[in-house]
Amino acid sequence: MKISFRENDDGLKTKVYVNYKFIGYVEINLWNQKWKMYPNFSFDPRRQSLLYTEYDSFYKAGKAMVGLFNGTLDSFEDVGEDDTDEIDMRDFIKQQNPKIILQPKKKKNKYYINLKKPKP
């Protein structure tokens, strides 16, 4: 994994790249001379506290953003094709309201919901 930093002309922002892909930038606050990260990717909202953390150098802030980026990639790679199953809602609907009748449509194998009362 190659991490690279490119400083803007004004010296206030530094762009962060991982394997030549832009992942965001870090910016310095002129008043307290601390760096904050601004990622350009979606990540786990439980790790949002990292956005408010301030760092002493652009390098530390950039490395923290790369760590967040790598953690995001790992969480997406854990999900496989076999992790999701189709849900058959017919049994669930019958349990919630036994008066609902599920009838197959003619010519197709799809179902529709009939909300009329069943005949005795």
ChimeraX attribute file (.defattr): number of C-alpha atoms within 10 A of each C-alpha:
attribute: neighborCount
match mode: 1-to-1
recipient: residues
	/A:1	6
	/A:2	8
	/A:3	13
	/A:4	16
	/A:5	16
	/A:6	12
	/A:7	15
	/A:8	11
	/A:9	8
	/A:10	7
	/A:11	10
	/A:12	14
	/A:13	19
	/A:14	24
	/A:15	20
	/A:16	28
	/A:17	18
	/A:18	16
	/A:19	10
	/A:20	11
	/A:21	11
	/A:22	15
	/A:23	19
	/A:24	19
	/A:25	23
	/A:26	24
	/A:27	22
	/A:28	21
	/A:29	12
	/A:30	9
	/A:31	6
	/A:32	9
	/A:33	12
	/A:34	16
	/A:35	25
	/A:36	25
	/A:37	27
	/A:38	19
	/A:39	20
	/A:40	13
	/A:41	11
	/A:42	10
	/A:43	17
	/A:44	11
	/A:45	7
	/A:46	7
	/A:47	11
	/A:48	11
	/A:49	8
	/A:50	15
	/A:51	14
	/A:52	11
	/A:53	13
	/A:54	19
	/A:55	18
	/A:56	13
	/A:57	15
	/A:58	25
	/A:59	16
	/A:60	16
	/A:61	27
	/A:62	29
	/A:63	14
	/A:64	18
	/A:65	24
	/A:66	19
	/A:67	12
	/A:68	20
	/A:69	20
	/A:70	13
	/A:71	15
	/A:72	16
	/A:73	12
	/A:74	11
	/A:75	11
	/A:76	10
	/A:77	9
	/A:78	9
	/A:79	10
	/A:80	8
	/A:81	7
	/A:82	6
	/A:83	7
	/A:84	8
	/A:85	7
	/A:86	5
	/A:87	8
	/A:88	8
	/A:89	9
	/A:90	14
	/A:91	11
	/A:92	11
	/A:93	15
	/A:94	13
	/A:95	11
	/A:96	9
	/A:97	10
	/A:98	12
	/A:99	14
	/A:100	17
	/A:101	17
	/A:102	15
	/A:103	12
	/A:104	12
	/A:105	10
	/A:106	8
	/A:107	6
	/A:108	7
	/A:109	8
	/A:110	9
	/A:111	12
	/A:112	11
	/A:113	12
	/A:114	12
	/A:115	11
	/A:116	9
	/A:117	10
	/A:118	10
	/A:119	4
	/A:120	3
